[in-house]
């Protein structure tokens, strides 16, 4: 049995930063995001009863490090739900720069959740898939529904993402550095929670910001959405920089993009900057303005325009007579 799924990354308008329960990947606060229609991840899961261990190939390279461990642990959750002991061969093509703060784990684990659930014969609702994807990577829970979505805080059953009404929006991604981060998000979250004196205020203020953002989305108030987005991003980075030892993801070029976006607004072109845990900056704008915004930012790094992305979905589901061992070696 081979199942193939595609998922897209999402960029948080209201950030997720910090877990209330690390084992269950429950967030300390809710968050709101917009899915992208660029940087898809395509993942195939092939069951292989004869194998003793899972196998994982990413972008043509056989993975045997910590990334494989994360995939194996996630597949163990799927096997537990399915009542199966079958091992799997996972082959993934990820077009998101991995570990660069552009939500590669979100699209990666969302695609894996959809493909693995189908391969193991699970009939899961979108809400159940969102909860499952959360166990692989917190932000993956928001890549399941796509569009503009809210990820609810709460217990294991209550913490999932769902699409919410919002006005048409676009994003312009400015890739300043597509290499992996020196300090990964998981370690940075842990250090922030443990040592940043700003973290309690981050939690309390973000809880309010989520409610404000949902109200702005429901009202179709793009200006308010943009103001909340930029403010929340800067608050998150200030909280991270308050950790000890400090962690700084934004560099001088990142700050220059924020400054350029502020200058755009001063000249009447409404756009708002945000950045996840990395140096790359994403600019929120109206769809009709995205070409102008992209042109204005062309000198700051590689620029990619994006509309609102789709939900994660299955693209192939079939029994196979192929030898999974051969698929692994030729991927």
C-alpha positions in Angstrom: 0.0 0.0 0.0 1.4 3.4 -1.0 -0.3 6.7 -0.1 1.0 10.1 -1.3 0.0 13.5 0.1 0.8 17.1 -0.5 0.8 19.9 2.1 2.0 23.5 2.2 3.6 25.6 4.9 1.8 28.2 6.9 3.0 31.5 8.3 1.6 32.6 11.6 -0.1 35.9 11.9 -0.3 35.3 15.6 2.7 33.2 16.6 3.0 29.9 18.4 5.9 30.0 20.7 6.1 27.7 23.7 4.4 24.5 24.8 2.1 23.9 27.7 2.8 20.1 27.3 5.9 19.0 25.3 4.9 15.3 25.1 1.5 16.1 23.5 2.7 19.2 21.7 0.0 21.4 23.3 0.6 25.1 22.8 0.8 27.6 25.6 -1.5 29.9 23.6 -3.6 29.7 20.5 -2.3 31.0 17.2 -3.6 32.1 13.8 -1.9 31.5 10.5 -2.2 31.9 6.7 -1.3 28.9 4.5 1.0 29.5 1.5 0.4 28.2 -2.0 4.1 27.9 -2.6 6.8 25.5 -1.2 4.8 22.3 -1.2 5.9 19.1 0.5 5.0 15.8 -1.2 5.3 12.7 0.9 4.7 9.0 0.1 4.3 6.3 2.7 4.6 2.6 1.6 3.9 -0.1 4.1 6.6 -2.8 4.3 5.7 -5.7 6.4 9.0 -7.5 5.8 11.1 -4.6 7.2 12.3 -4.4 10.8 12.7 -0.7 10.8 11.2 2.4 9.1 13.2 4.1 6.4 13.1 7.8 5.5 14.4 9.5 2.3 14.3 13.3 2.1 15.0 15.1 -1.2 16.8 12.0 -2.5 19.0 11.5 0.6 18.6 8.6 3.0 18.1 10.0 6.5 19.6 8.2 9.5 19.8 11.0 12.1 17.5 12.8 14.5 15.0 13.5 11.7 14.5 9.7 11.2 13.8 9.4 14.9 11.1 12.0 14.7 9.5 10.3 11.8 9.7 6.9 13.5 8.1 8.3 16.7 5.3 9.8 14.6 4.7 6.6 12.7 4.5 4.8 16.1 1.5 7.0 17.0 -0.1 6.1 13.7 0.5 2.4 14.2 -1.0 2.6 17.7 -4.1 4.2 16.3 -4.3 1.6 13.5 -3.4 -1.5 15.6 -0.6 -2.3 13.2 3.0 -3.3 13.5 3.9 -2.8 9.8 7.0 -0.7 9.2 7.0 2.0 6.5 9.2 3.5 3.8 8.7 7.3 3.8 9.9 9.3 0.7 9.5 13.1 0.9 10.3 15.9 -1.4 10.4 19.2 0.5 10.7 22.4 -1.5 10.7 24.5 1.7 14.2 25.5 2.9 14.6 23.1 5.8 15.3 24.6 9.2 15.3 28.2 7.9 12.3 29.5 9.8 9.9 29.0 6.9 7.7 26.3 8.4 9.3 23.3 6.7 8.3 21.0 9.6 4.7 22.3 9.2 4.3 21.1 5.6 6.5 18.0 6.3 4.5 16.6 9.1 1.1 17.6 7.7 1.9 15.7 4.5 3.2 12.7 6.5 0.1 12.7 8.7 -2.3 12.5 5.7 -0.2 9.9 3.8 0.5 7.7 6.8 -3.1 7.8 8.1 -4.3 6.6 4.7 -1.6 4.0 4.2 -2.4 2.5 7.6 -6.2 2.4 6.8 -7.3 5.2 9.2 -10.4 7.2 8.3 -9.7 10.4 10.1 -11.6 13.7 10.0 -9.8 17.0 9.2 -9.9 17.7 13.0 -8.4 14.3 13.8 -5.7 14.8 11.2 -4.9 18.2 12.6 -4.5 16.7 16.1 -2.3 13.9 14.7 -0.1 16.3 12.7 0.4 18.4 15.9 2.2 15.5 17.5 4.9 15.6 14.8 5.3 19.4 14.7 3.1 22.0 16.5 2.7 24.3 13.5 1.8 21.3 11.2 -1.6 21.3 12.9 -2.3 24.5 11.0 -1.2 23.1 7.6 -4.0 20.5 7.6 -6.9 22.9 7.1 -5.1 25.5 5.0 -6.4 29.0 4.3 -6.5 31.2 7.4 -6.8 29.0 10.4 -6.8 29.1 14.2 -5.0 26.6 16.3 -6.8 26.2 19.6 -5.0 25.8 22.8 -6.4 23.2 25.3 -6.1 19.6 26.0 -5.3 16.8 23.5 -8.9 16.7 22.1 -9.4 20.4 22.0 -6.1 21.4 20.5 -6.6 21.4 16.7 -6.7 23.9 13.8 -9.7 24.9 11.7 -10.2 27.4 8.9 -11.8 30.8 9.9 -13.4 33.5 7.7 -10.9 36.1 6.5 -10.5 38.7 3.7 -8.5 37.8 0.6 -4.7 38.2 1.5 -1.4 37.5 -0.1 2.2 37.2 1.2 5.6 38.0 -0.2 8.4 35.8 1.1 11.8 37.4 1.3 14.4 34.6 1.7 17.4 36.3 3.3 19.1 33.0 4.3 17.9 29.6 3.3 20.4 27.7 5.4 19.5 25.8 8.6 19.3 27.8 11.8 22.2 27.6 14.3 19.6 27.0 17.1 16.4 25.1 16.3 13.0 26.2 17.3 12.5 23.4 19.9 15.7 24.4 21.8 14.9 28.1 21.4 11.4 27.6 22.8 12.8 25.6 25.8 15.4 28.3 26.5 12.9 31.1 26.2 10.4 29.5 28.6 13.1 28.7 31.1 15.0 32.0 31.1 13.3 34.9 29.4 11.7 37.2 31.9 9.3 38.4 29.1 7.8 35.0 28.5 4.8 35.2 31.0 3.8 38.5 29.4 4.1 36.9 25.9 1.6 34.2 26.9 -0.9 36.6 28.4 -0.7 39.2 25.6 -0.8 36.6 22.8 -4.0 35.1 24.3 -5.6 38.5 23.9 -4.1 39.0 20.4 -5.6 35.7 19.1 -9.1 37.0 20.1 -8.4 40.4 18.5 -7.1 38.7 15.3 -10.1 36.5 14.9 -12.4 39.5 15.3 -10.4 41.4 12.7 -10.5 38.4 10.3 -14.3 38.0 10.8 -14.8 41.8 10.1 -12.6 41.7 7.0 -10.4 44.4 8.5 -7.1 44.0 6.7 -5.5 47.0 8.4 -6.1 45.6 11.8 -5.0 42.2 10.7 -1.7 43.6 9.5 -1.1 45.7 12.6 -1.6 42.8 14.9 0.6 40.6 12.7 3.6 42.9 12.7 3.2 43.7 16.4 2.9 40.0 17.4 6.0 39.1 15.4 8.2 41.7 17.1 6.9 40.7 20.5 7.9 37.1 19.9 11.4 38.1 18.8 11.8 40.4 21.7 10.8 37.5 24.0 13.3 35.2 22.4 16.0 37.8 22.5 15.3 38.0 26.3 16.4 34.4 26.8 19.8 33.6 28.4 22.0 33.1 26.6 20.2 35.4 24.1 18.9 34.0 20.9 18.7 36.4 17.9 17.1 35.2 14.7 16.6 38.5 13.0 19.7 40.0 11.4 20.5 43.4 10.0 19.0 42.5 6.6 15.8 41.2 8.3 15.5 44.5 10.1 16.1 46.4 6.8 13.0 44.6 5.3 10.9 45.6 8.3 12.1 49.2 7.8 11.3 49.0 4.0 7.8 47.7 4.7 7.2 50.6 7.2 8.4 53.0 4.5 5.9 51.5 2.0 3.1 52.2 4.4 4.3 55.8 4.7 4.1 56.1 0.9 0.5 54.6 0.8 1.3 51.0 -0.1 -0.2 49.0 2.8 1.9 46.0 3.8 3.0 44.5 7.1 6.1 42.4 8.0 6.4 39.3 10.0 9.0 36.6 10.7 9.0 33.2 12.2 12.0 31.8 14.1 14.6 32.6 11.5 16.0 35.6 9.6 13.6 35.4 6.6 10.8 37.9 6.5 7.3 37.5 5.1 5.2 40.5 4.1 1.4 40.5 4.3 -0.5 42.5 1.7 -3.6 42.6 -0.3 -3.7 40.3 -3.4 -3.8 43.3 -5.8 -0.7 44.8 -4.2 1.6 41.8 -4.1 3.4 42.4 -7.4 4.2 46.0 -6.3 5.4 44.8 -2.8 7.5 42.1 -4.4 9.2 44.6 -6.8 9.9 46.9 -3.9 11.7 44.2 -2.0 13.6 42.6 -4.8 17.0 43.8 -3.7 16.7 42.3 -0.2 16.9 38.6 -1.1 15.1 36.0 -3.2 11.5 37.1 -3.4 8.5 34.8 -3.9 4.9 35.8 -4.1 2.2 33.6 -2.6 -1.6 33.5 -2.4 -3.6 31.7 0.3 -2.7 28.0 0.3 -5.0 24.9 0.2 -5.6 22.3 2.7 -3.3 19.3 2.9 -4.7 16.5 0.8 -4.2 13.0 -0.6 -3.0 12.8 -4.2 -2.6 9.0 -4.6 -3.7 6.0 -2.7 -3.2 2.5 -4.1 -2.0 -1.0 -3.4 1.4 -1.7 -4.9 3.3 -4.7 -6.0 6.6 -2.8 -5.9 9.4 -3.8 -3.6 9.7 -1.1 -0.9 13.4 -2.0 -0.6 13.9 -1.0 -4.2 11.9 2.2 -3.8 14.1 3.3 -0.9 17.3 2.7 -2.8 16.3 4.5 -5.9 14.5 7.5 -4.4 
